[in-house]
Amino acid sequence: LHFLPSTSSDSRTVSSGAVAAAVDEILSDMAWRLDCAGFTASLTIQPCVDHAGNNIAVPVAKTLRYIGEANSIQKTSKGGMKCCVFGTLSSADGATVYARASAVFVQPAGVPTPSELEHKLKVAGSQEEANAIYVADAEAKDAVLQRTREHLRLAALETMRASLGALRFVTHLPNFETSYAQWAGEHCCGRFHATNCALDVPELNGKVFMALSEHVSGAPLLGIVKFSACAQGPPSSAHGGSRFAVLQHAAMQLCRAEIGTPFFLDMCEVKMKAQLPLDVTIKVEVGLAREKSGTCLMLEGRLVDLEGKVVYDILTATARCAPATIETCSTPTMVASSRL
């Protein structure tokens, strides 16, 4: 694993969100190699600390090593498959461990496994023919569902065509500042901070629209977010690592406002409850779950639709003051989770 300079805001260390997005991709690949073509159901990342208790930053432009293994692979009650994987991100020689992570991937019933896809490819003789067979099978099972999926895909492609003038492969939206200003105006973001250029995830700039409200001490941090087609994971859905990074960023913003001194998240878990559509504005909410100690914050949050009816993701995190600032670190005693 090798992080490029675009994943850093200081050209030396990798942003936490970029690490999350990469780890999600790596763990997903591990699940795939274990014959599970599943969606991310949960992702947990635990950064490592040195002997003094300080967070160990992931370096930019150095080749790193990731070692992982399967914890369990089992059938679900609905006939699908669940794969639990975990691993460690370290220096190439393994001497320095930067983070530990675990994830659960769920493959719904009826979704072909990687080995089945490979078999179909061999039988068909070409990827085009294999795709045609897969679509025909999907239509036979549920023609309405397949048409809906194709409609969503065409809508995403049309959005790209309209913004680019032609269809071509892009990783970041062009003229992002203009698009962001238009989006902010449509959603009356005057009371929100524009965070398109201040994410703790530099690699997501040009992919994710996000704005956070002015924070009131003890109250949840609120905001809105939209994932563009450049943040796609499963077809027409937001990438699991990007969803994790957005909630992680909101949690870190809340900690900055509440603690006011250097801190780090020593545990961050996001459970994905539903597929999150692209180009749809939703709400992000993060608040204090409870006080654990004078130098530790317990956080909870979620991504939810604007009506509050569909919960896409649920966040649980723990933040700690950096050892050098513990004497000046204080946390509020109120509980704000009831406002979420």
MARTORNU-711952 format. One line per field, with one value per residue (C-alpha): residue number from 1; residue in three letters; y, x, z. Coordinates in nm, 4 decimals. Layout:
REM residues N
resi (NUM / ...) .
resn (ALA / ...) .
v (Y / ...) .
u (X / ...) .
w (Z / ...) .
***
This chain:
REM residues 340
resi (1 / 2 / 3 / 4 / 5 / 6 / 7 / 8 / 9 / 10 / 11 / 12 / 13 / 14 / 15 / 16 / 17 / 18 / 19 / 20 / 21 / 22 / 23 / 24 / 25 / 26 / 27 / 28 / 29 / 30 / 31 / 32 / 33 / 34 / 35 / 36 / 37 / 38 / 39 / 40 / 41 / 42 / 43 / 44 / 45 / 46 / 47 / 48 / 49 / 50 / 51 / 52 / 53 / 54 / 55 / 56 / 57 / 58 / 59 / 60 / 61 / 62 / 63 / 64 / 65 / 66 / 67 / 68 / 69 / 70 / 71 / 72 / 73 / 74 / 75 / 76 / 77 / 78 / 79 / 80 / 81 / 82 / 83 / 84 / 85 / 86 / 87 / 88 / 89 / 90 / 91 / 92 / 93 / 94 / 95 / 96 / 97 / 98 / 99 / 100 / 101 / 102 / 103 / 104 / 105 / 106 / 107 / 108 / 109 / 110 / 111 / 112 / 113 / 114 / 115 / 116 / 117 / 118 / 119 / 120 / 121 / 122 / 123 / 124 / 125 / 126 / 127 / 128 / 129 / 130 / 131 / 132 / 133 / 134 / 135 / 136 / 137 / 138 / 139 / 140 / 141 / 142 / 143 / 144 / 145 / 146 / 147 / 148 / 149 / 150 / 151 / 152 / 153 / 154 / 155 / 156 / 157 / 158 / 159 / 160 / 161 / 162 / 163 / 164 / 165 / 166 / 167 / 168 / 169 / 170 / 171 / 172 / 173 / 174 / 175 / 176 / 177 / 178 / 179 / 180 / 181 / 182 / 183 / 184 / 185 / 186 / 187 / 188 / 189 / 190 / 191 / 192 / 193 / 194 / 195 / 196 / 197 / 198 / 199 / 200 / 201 / 202 / 203 / 204 / 205 / 206 / 207 / 208 / 209 / 210 / 211 / 212 / 213 / 214 / 215 / 216 / 217 / 218 / 219 / 220 / 221 / 222 / 223 / 224 / 225 / 226 / 227 / 228 / 229 / 230 / 231 / 232 / 233 / 234 / 235 / 236 / 237 / 238 / 239 / 240 / 241 / 242 / 243 / 244 / 245 / 246 / 247 / 248 / 249 / 250 / 251 / 252 / 253 / 254 / 255 / 256 / 257 / 258 / 259 / 260 / 261 / 262 / 263 / 264 / 265 / 266 / 267 / 268 / 269 / 270 / 271 / 272 / 273 / 274 / 275 / 276 / 277 / 278 / 279 / 280 / 281 / 282 / 283 / 284 / 285 / 286 / 287 / 288 / 289 / 290 / 291 / 292 / 293 / 294 / 295 / 296 / 297 / 298 / 299 / 300 / 301 / 302 / 303 / 304 / 305 / 306 / 307 / 308 / 309 / 310 / 311 / 312 / 313 / 314 / 315 / 316 / 317 / 318 / 319 / 320 / 321 / 322 / 323 / 324 / 325 / 326 / 327 / 328 / 329 / 330 / 331 / 332 / 333 / 334 / 335 / 336 / 337 / 338 / 339 / 340) .
resn (LEU / HIS / PHE / LEU / PRO / SER / THR / SER / SER / ASP / SER / ARG / THR / VAL / SER / SER / GLY / ALA / VAL / ALA / ALA / ALA / VAL / ASP / GLU / ILE / LEU / SER / ASP / MET / ALA / TRP / ARG / LEU / ASP / CYS / ALA / GLY / PHE / THR / ALA / SER / LEU / THR / ILE / GLN / PRO / CYS / VAL / ASP / HIS / ALA / GLY / ASN / ASN / ILE / ALA / VAL / PRO / VAL / ALA / LYS / THR / LEU / ARG / TYR / ILE / GLY / GLU / ALA / ASN / SER / ILE / GLN / LYS / THR / SER / LYS / GLY / GLY / MET / LYS / CYS / CYS / VAL / PHE / GLY / THR / LEU / SER / SER / ALA / ASP / GLY / ALA / THR / VAL / TYR / ALA / ARG / ALA / SER / ALA / VAL / PHE / VAL / GLN / PRO / ALA / GLY / VAL / PRO / THR / PRO / SER / GLU / LEU / GLU / HIS / LYS / LEU / LYS / VAL / ALA / GLY / SER / GLN / GLU / GLU / ALA / ASN / ALA / ILE / TYR / VAL / ALA / ASP / ALA / GLU / ALA / LYS / ASP / ALA / VAL / LEU / GLN / ARG / THR / ARG / GLU / HIS / LEU / ARG / LEU / ALA / ALA / LEU / GLU / THR / MET / ARG / ALA / SER / LEU / GLY / ALA / LEU / ARG / PHE / VAL / THR / HIS / LEU / PRO / ASN / PHE / GLU / THR / SER / TYR / ALA / GLN / TRP / ALA / GLY / GLU / HIS / CYS / CYS / GLY / ARG / PHE / HIS / ALA / THR / ASN / CYS / ALA / LEU / ASP / VAL / PRO / GLU / LEU / ASN / GLY / LYS / VAL / PHE / MET / ALA / LEU / SER / GLU / HIS / VAL / SER / GLY / ALA / PRO / LEU / LEU / GLY / ILE / VAL / LYS / PHE / SER / ALA / CYS / ALA / GLN / GLY / PRO / PRO / SER / SER / ALA / HIS / GLY / GLY / SER / ARG / PHE / ALA / VAL / LEU / GLN / HIS / ALA / ALA / MET / GLN / LEU / CYS / ARG / ALA / GLU / ILE / GLY / THR / PRO / PHE / PHE / LEU / ASP / MET / CYS / GLU / VAL / LYS / MET / LYS / ALA / GLN / LEU / PRO / LEU / ASP / VAL / THR / ILE / LYS / VAL / GLU / VAL / GLY / LEU / ALA / ARG / GLU / LYS / SER / GLY / THR / CYS / LEU / MET / LEU / GLU / GLY / ARG / LEU / VAL / ASP / LEU / GLU / GLY / LYS / VAL / VAL / TYR / ASP / ILE / LEU / THR / ALA / THR / ALA / ARG / CYS / ALA / PRO / ALA / THR / ILE / GLU / THR / CYS / SER / THR / PRO / THR / MET / VAL / ALA / SER / SER / ARG / LEU) .
v (0.0000 / 0.3400 / 0.6713 / 0.9546 / 1.3207 / 1.3961 / 1.2044 / 1.4497 / 1.8053 / 1.8641 / 1.6599 / 1.4392 / 1.2343 / 1.0641 / 1.1980 / 0.9679 / 0.9594 / 0.8484 / 0.5664 / 0.4631 / 0.4619 / 0.2554 / 0.0073 / -0.0464 / -0.1225 / -0.3642 / -0.5506 / -0.5699 / -0.7252 / -0.9779 / -1.0722 / -1.1051 / -1.3418 / -1.5450 / -1.5757 / -1.3197 / -1.0374 / -0.8459 / -0.4883 / -0.3224 / -0.3795 / -0.2391 / -0.0967 / -0.0395 / 0.1316 / 0.1642 / 0.3869 / 0.2795 / 0.4903 / 0.5059 / 0.4394 / 0.7948 / 0.7458 / 0.9674 / 0.8662 / 0.7191 / 0.9027 / 0.7128 / 0.8469 / 0.9701 / 0.8296 / 0.5191 / 0.1626 / 0.0032 / -0.3480 / -0.4761 / -0.8234 / -0.9582 / -1.2758 / -1.4038 / -1.4188 / -1.6069 / -1.6851 / -1.7989 / -1.8158 / -1.5599 / -1.6367 / -1.4882 / -1.7180 / -1.4756 / -1.4804 / -1.2856 / -1.2501 / -1.1016 / -0.9923 / -0.8040 / -0.6980 / -0.4525 / -0.1674 / -0.1427 / -0.0325 / -0.2519 / -0.4342 / -0.4725 / -0.2871 / -0.0043 / -0.0747 / 0.2247 / 0.0913 / -0.2151 / -0.2620 / -0.5062 / -0.5218 / -0.7263 / -0.7767 / -0.9157 / -1.0751 / -1.0774 / -1.3956 / -1.4316 / -1.2284 / -1.4473 / -1.5209 / -1.4259 / -1.7881 / -1.8053 / -1.4860 / -1.6296 / -1.9492 / -1.7515 / -1.5560 / -1.8774 / -2.0210 / -1.7002 / -1.6487 / -1.2700 / -1.0122 / -0.8651 / -1.1999 / -1.2714 / -0.9368 / -1.0183 / -1.3528 / -1.1851 / -0.9216 / -1.1886 / -1.3869 / -1.0736 / -0.9875 / -1.3407 / -1.3137 / -0.9608 / -0.7551 / -0.4477 / -0.4447 / -0.4813 / -0.1932 / 0.0204 / -0.0558 / 0.0284 / 0.3539 / 0.4576 / 0.3729 / 0.5711 / 0.8649 / 0.8648 / 0.8495 / 1.1315 / 1.3454 / 1.2876 / 1.3602 / 1.6862 / 1.8107 / 1.6979 / 1.7426 / 1.3869 / 1.0517 / 0.9811 / 0.8290 / 1.0814 / 1.0434 / 1.3984 / 1.6356 / 1.9213 / 2.2762 / 2.1457 / 2.4906 / 2.6045 / 2.2886 / 2.3255 / 2.6867 / 2.5869 / 2.2978 / 2.5173 / 2.7789 / 2.5223 / 2.3956 / 2.7328 / 2.6588 / 3.0057 / 2.8633 / 2.5895 / 2.6015 / 2.5130 / 2.2240 / 2.1307 / 2.2500 / 2.1655 / 1.7957 / 1.5736 / 1.3688 / 1.5670 / 1.2811 / 1.3280 / 1.6921 / 1.6953 / 1.3880 / 1.4767 / 1.7879 / 1.8630 / 2.1514 / 2.1594 / 2.3950 / 2.6272 / 2.4088 / 2.4807 / 2.3246 / 2.0099 / 1.9901 / 1.7561 / 1.8742 / 1.8852 / 1.9122 / 1.7995 / 1.5906 / 1.4621 / 1.1900 / 1.2496 / 0.9804 / 1.0032 / 0.8583 / 0.5464 / 0.2043 / -0.0489 / 0.0517 / 0.3823 / 0.3779 / 0.5633 / 0.3918 / 0.2456 / 0.4014 / 0.7440 / 0.7141 / 0.6182 / 0.9128 / 1.1641 / 1.0509 / 1.0339 / 1.3909 / 1.5150 / 1.3376 / 1.5049 / 1.8466 / 1.7920 / 1.6929 / 2.0054 / 2.2187 / 2.0344 / 1.9573 / 2.2454 / 2.0723 / 1.8100 / 1.4747 / 1.1552 / 0.9007 / 0.5748 / 0.3816 / 0.4566 / 0.2168 / 0.2748 / 0.0301 / 0.0587 / -0.0026 / 0.0665 / 0.1434 / 0.5176 / 0.6648 / 0.9052 / 1.2709 / 1.2856 / 1.5334 / 1.3764 / 1.4782 / 1.4052 / 1.4157 / 1.3542 / 1.4107 / 1.3066 / 0.9661 / 0.9936 / 1.1040 / 0.8255 / 1.0208 / 1.3650 / 1.2999 / 1.0855 / 1.1469 / 0.8828 / 0.9824 / 0.8620 / 0.9755 / 0.8815 / 0.9556 / 0.9868 / 1.1161 / 1.4710 / 1.3475 / 1.1386 / 0.8213 / 0.6240 / 0.5666 / 0.4834 / 0.4648 / 0.4619 / 0.5877 / 0.4913 / 0.6479 / 0.7239 / 1.0309 / 1.0955 / 1.3977 / 1.3722 / 1.2863 / 1.6188 / 1.8112 / 1.5955 / 1.8475 / 2.1178 / 1.8893 / 1.8981 / 1.7542 / 1.8613 / 1.6541 / 1.6834 / 1.4101 / 1.5174 / 1.1891 / 1.2499 / 1.5270 / 1.2996) .
u (0.0000 / 0.1375 / -0.0403 / 0.0076 / 0.0569 / -0.3063 / -0.4133 / -0.2331 / -0.3029 / 0.0536 / 0.2465 / 0.3940 / 0.1168 / -0.1898 / -0.5315 / -0.7374 / -1.0197 / -0.7904 / -0.6654 / -1.0269 / -1.1145 / -0.8057 / -0.8580 / -1.2195 / -1.1010 / -0.8342 / -1.0691 / -1.3279 / -1.0667 / -0.9846 / -1.3533 / -1.3658 / -1.0689 / -1.2562 / -1.5387 / -1.7696 / -1.8874 / -2.0448 / -2.1281 / -1.9628 / -2.1905 / -1.9519 / -1.6010 / -1.3949 / -1.0555 / -0.8299 / -0.5237 / -0.2145 / -0.0200 / 0.3454 / 0.4912 / 0.4035 / 0.0430 / 0.0589 / -0.1133 / 0.1265 / 0.0722 / 0.0692 / 0.3468 / 0.2978 / 0.4941 / 0.6192 / 0.5329 / 0.3424 / 0.2242 / -0.1219 / -0.1704 / -0.5193 / -0.7143 / -1.0682 / -1.2279 / -1.5361 / -1.7399 / -2.0952 / -2.4391 / -2.6993 / -3.0563 / -3.1762 / -2.9623 / -2.6781 / -2.3190 / -2.1362 / -1.7590 / -1.5698 / -1.2106 / -0.9457 / -0.5860 / -0.3061 / -0.1500 / 0.2238 / 0.5572 / 0.7028 / 0.9245 / 0.6398 / 0.8293 / 0.5756 / 0.2021 / -0.0096 / -0.3642 / -0.5767 / -0.9070 / -1.1933 / -1.4959 / -1.8050 / -1.9169 / -2.2596 / -2.3436 / -2.7236 / -2.8965 / -2.9010 / -2.5849 / -2.3298 / -2.0040 / -1.6705 / -1.6083 / -1.9506 / -1.8755 / -1.5430 / -1.7155 / -1.9725 / -1.6915 / -1.5192 / -1.8446 / -1.9403 / -1.5969 / -1.5959 / -1.6871 / -1.9559 / -2.1294 / -2.0942 / -2.2593 / -2.5442 / -2.6005 / -2.5941 / -2.8502 / -3.0748 / -3.0664 / -3.1462 / -3.4413 / -3.5753 / -3.5687 / -3.7126 / -3.7533 / -3.8824 / -3.5852 / -3.3402 / -3.5018 / -3.4802 / -3.1102 / -3.0498 / -3.2458 / -3.0277 / -2.7139 / -2.8263 / -2.9180 / -2.5672 / -2.4121 / -2.6364 / -2.5255 / -2.1655 / -2.2438 / -2.4196 / -2.1320 / -1.8496 / -2.0046 / -1.9107 / -1.8724 / -1.5216 / -1.3574 / -1.2987 / -1.2050 / -1.2950 / -1.5649 / -1.4345 / -1.5299 / -1.6078 / -1.6152 / -1.8857 / -2.0895 / -2.0470 / -2.1670 / -2.4771 / -2.5511 / -2.5029 / -2.7373 / -3.0069 / -2.9945 / -2.9667 / -2.6284 / -2.5860 / -2.5875 / -2.3406 / -1.9654 / -1.8530 / -1.6131 / -1.5453 / -1.1856 / -1.1290 / -1.2106 / -0.9768 / -1.0020 / -0.8196 / -0.8705 / -1.2502 / -1.2397 / -1.4083 / -1.6127 / -1.8223 / -2.0280 / -2.0424 / -2.1442 / -2.1557 / -2.3486 / -2.2118 / -2.1522 / -2.3111 / -2.1230 / -2.2950 / -2.5275 / -2.4918 / -2.3007 / -2.5376 / -2.4757 / -2.5669 / -2.3711 / -2.4015 / -2.1911 / -2.1226 / -2.0804 / -1.7032 / -1.7588 / -1.9289 / -1.8732 / -2.1442 / -2.3330 / -2.5167 / -2.4301 / -2.1777 / -1.8477 / -1.8312 / -1.4925 / -1.6191 / -1.9205 / -1.6897 / -1.4599 / -1.7480 / -1.8735 / -1.5187 / -1.4582 / -1.7756 / -1.6720 / -1.3305 / -1.4905 / -1.7101 / -1.4079 / -1.2182 / -1.5100 / -1.5681 / -1.2122 / -1.0225 / -0.6841 / -0.5007 / -0.6797 / -0.7108 / -0.9833 / -0.8650 / -1.1659 / -1.4127 / -1.6828 / -1.9463 / -2.2280 / -2.3852 / -2.7582 / -2.8704 / -2.7270 / -2.6774 / -2.7783 / -2.5533 / -2.6376 / -2.8903 / -2.8486 / -2.8794 / -2.8152 / -2.5117 / -2.5474 / -2.2792 / -2.3113 / -2.1860 / -2.3090 / -2.1900 / -1.8906 / -1.6413 / -1.3676 / -1.2162 / -0.9883 / -1.2175 / -1.5289 / -1.7782 / -1.9433 / -2.2355 / -2.3713 / -2.5523 / -2.6207 / -2.9950 / -3.2254 / -3.3573 / -3.6922 / -3.5196 / -3.6936 / -3.4071 / -3.0916 / -2.8006 / -2.5083 / -2.4508 / -2.1264 / -1.9687 / -1.6353 / -1.4021 / -1.1778 / -0.8907 / -0.6776 / -0.3186 / -0.0903 / 0.0962 / -0.2289 / -0.4081 / -0.3571 / -0.5406 / -0.8010 / -1.1538 / -1.4742 / -1.8356 / -2.0505 / -2.3833 / -2.5243 / -2.6476 / -2.7416 / -3.1146 / -3.1055 / -2.9964) .
w (0.0000 / -0.1026 / -0.0261 / -0.2739 / -0.1692 / -0.2617 / 0.0515 / 0.2800 / 0.3938 / 0.5178 / 0.2545 / 0.5302 / 0.6906 / 0.5456 / 0.6474 / 0.8682 / 0.6153 / 0.3343 / 0.5555 / 0.6197 / 0.2491 / 0.1640 / 0.4475 / 0.3434 / -0.0101 / 0.1142 / 0.3461 / 0.0681 / -0.1600 / 0.1126 / 0.1359 / -0.2439 / -0.2412 / 0.0201 / -0.2361 / -0.0767 / -0.3056 / -0.0199 / 0.0716 / 0.3713 / 0.6708 / 0.9329 / 0.9481 / 1.2621 / 1.2677 / 1.5713 / 1.5196 / 1.7124 / 1.9624 / 2.0606 / 2.4083 / 2.5147 / 2.4113 / 2.1022 / 1.7802 / 1.5200 / 1.1907 / 0.8609 / 0.6323 / 0.2770 / -0.0185 / 0.1603 / 0.0754 / 0.3633 / 0.4354 / 0.5191 / 0.6644 / 0.7203 / 0.7677 / 0.7881 / 1.1289 / 1.0122 / 0.7012 / 0.7487 / 0.5913 / 0.6968 / 0.8018 / 0.4700 / 0.2577 / 0.1974 / 0.3192 / 0.5911 / 0.5948 / 0.8914 / 0.8218 / 1.0161 / 0.9802 / 1.0557 / 0.8575 / 0.9237 / 0.7830 / 0.5095 / 0.7608 / 1.0108 / 1.2852 / 1.3151 / 1.3301 / 1.2279 / 1.2613 / 1.3183 / 1.1426 / 1.1084 / 0.8833 / 0.8088 / 0.4497 / 0.3659 / 0.0338 / -0.0184 / -0.1267 / -0.5040 / -0.5654 / -0.7443 / -0.5667 / -0.7262 / -0.8218 / -0.9887 / -1.1803 / -1.2930 / -1.4058 / -1.6054 / -1.7692 / -1.8773 / -2.0135 / -2.1935 / -2.3449 / -2.3002 / -2.0365 / -2.2615 / -2.3020 / -1.9298 / -1.8492 / -2.0852 / -1.9100 / -1.5685 / -1.6765 / -1.8282 / -1.5042 / -1.3024 / -1.5280 / -1.4953 / -1.1164 / -1.0867 / -1.4022 / -1.2164 / -0.9788 / -1.2664 / -1.4561 / -1.1430 / -1.1100 / -1.4740 / -1.4360 / -1.1409 / -1.3359 / -1.6411 / -1.4173 / -1.2686 / -1.6168 / -1.7360 / -1.4427 / -1.5446 / -1.9110 / -1.8219 / -1.6067 / -1.8352 / -2.1778 / -2.2657 / -2.0941 / -1.9725 / -1.6671 / -1.3888 / -1.0238 / -0.9106 / -1.0302 / -1.2469 / -1.1436 / -0.7975 / -0.6339 / -0.8756 / -0.8184 / -0.4436 / -0.4464 / -0.6440 / -0.4073 / -0.0997 / -0.2430 / -0.3169 / 0.0422 / 0.2161 / 0.3709 / 0.5197 / 0.8725 / 0.7801 / 0.7436 / 0.3913 / 0.4403 / 0.0784 / 0.1131 / 0.4796 / 0.5057 / 0.7038 / 0.3862 / 0.1143 / -0.1290 / -0.1008 / -0.2112 / -0.5492 / -0.4562 / -0.1509 / -0.0769 / 0.2964 / 0.5223 / 0.9042 / 1.1324 / 1.3980 / 1.7022 / 2.0408 / 2.3328 / 2.4563 / 2.1569 / 1.8582 / 1.5537 / 1.2563 / 0.8851 / 0.5375 / 0.2890 / -0.0670 / -0.2300 / -0.5989 / -0.8640 / -0.8036 / -0.4543 / -0.5876 / -0.4340 / -0.5225 / -0.8405 / -0.7865 / -0.4139 / -0.1976 / -0.1159 / 0.2350 / 0.3081 / 0.1997 / 0.4294 / 0.7151 / 0.6386 / 0.6427 / 0.9840 / 1.1158 / 0.9976 / 1.1694 / 1.4910 / 1.4802 / 1.4241 / 1.7298 / 1.9376 / 1.8313 / 1.9458 / 2.2748 / 2.3856 / 2.2282 / 2.2654 / 2.0561 / 2.0577 / 1.8584 / 1.7918 / 1.9423 / 1.8108 / 1.5352 / 1.4142 / 1.1479 / 1.0812 / 0.7356 / 0.7599 / 0.4035 / 0.0627 / 0.0314 / -0.3086 / -0.4970 / -0.5657 / -0.2815 / 0.0038 / 0.3492 / 0.7099 / 0.9275 / 1.3064 / 1.5696 / 1.9449 / 2.2867 / 2.3945 / 2.7534 / 2.9567 / 3.0150 / 3.1960 / 3.2172 / 2.9209 / 2.7049 / 2.4971 / 2.3868 / 2.0598 / 1.8537 / 1.5205 / 1.2045 / 0.8398 / 0.7799 / 0.5056 / 0.5359 / 0.6723 / 0.9376 / 0.8253 / 0.6683 / 0.8728 / 0.6450 / 0.8901 / 1.2663 / 1.4232 / 1.7559 / 1.8484 / 2.1384 / 2.1472 / 2.3871 / 2.4641 / 2.3499 / 2.6471 / 2.6310 / 2.6819 / 2.9399 / 3.2217 / 3.0252 / 2.8748 / 3.0118 / 2.8723 / 2.9298 / 3.1622 / 2.9798 / 2.7597 / 2.4162 / 2.2550 / 2.3099 / 2.0501 / 1.7669) .
***
